[in-house]
């Protein structure tokens, strides 16, 4: 089950909730109790395979990434 981030429209704090992708459940802010929570677009982590011969990940295309082959 994925973790989604919601931002409170009242206090501005971001809270993570574990829920199914199609869930329509309403969440309450854990900080101020408000019900006006807005789902945020967030990044996710991807593991980098390191087998000892090449530590670069194959998906990096950003020249600023330390694993990039560009």
C-alpha positions in Angstrom: 0.0 0.0 0.0 1.5 3.4 -1.0 2.1 6.4 1.2 0.5 9.6 0.1 1.2 13.2 1.4 -1.5 15.6 2.2 -1.1 19.3 3.0 -3.4 21.0 5.4 -5.1 24.1 4.0 -5.5 25.5 7.5 -2.0 25.2 9.1 0.1 24.3 6.0 1.7 21.2 7.5 2.2 18.1 5.4 1.2 14.7 6.7 1.8 11.2 5.3 -1.0 8.6 5.2 -0.9 5.0 4.2 -3.8 4.2 1.8 -4.7 2.4 -1.3 -4.2 4.3 -4.6 -8.0 4.7 -5.4 -9.0 5.6 -1.8 -11.4 8.5 -1.4 -11.0 8.6 2.4 -11.1 12.0 4.0 -8.2 12.7 6.4 -7.9 15.0 9.3 -4.8 17.1 9.9 -2.8 15.4 12.7 -1.5 18.8 13.8 -4.6 21.1 14.0 -7.5 18.7 13.3 -8.8 20.5 10.2 -10.5 18.4 7.5 -9.4 20.4 4.5 -6.4 18.3 3.4 -5.1 18.5 -0.2 -3.3 15.6 -1.8 0.2 16.5 -2.9 2.4 15.3 -5.8 5.4 13.8 -4.2 8.6 12.1 -5.2 9.5 8.5 -4.5 12.7 6.7 -3.8 14.3 4.3 -6.2 17.1 2.0 -5.1 20.4 2.1 -7.0 21.9 -1.3 -7.7 25.6 -1.6 -6.9 27.1 -4.9 -7.8 30.7 -3.7 -7.3 31.6 -3.1 -11.0 29.5 0.0 -11.9 27.9 2.2 -9.2 25.9 4.3 -11.8 22.2 3.8 -11.9 20.8 3.3 -15.4 17.9 5.7 -15.0 19.8 8.9 -14.2 19.6 11.4 -17.1 20.3 14.5 -15.0 23.8 15.8 -15.5 23.8 16.9 -11.8 23.2 13.4 -10.5 26.4 11.8 -9.2 25.4 8.5 -10.8 24.7 10.0 -14.2 26.7 8.6 -17.1 26.1 11.8 -19.1 
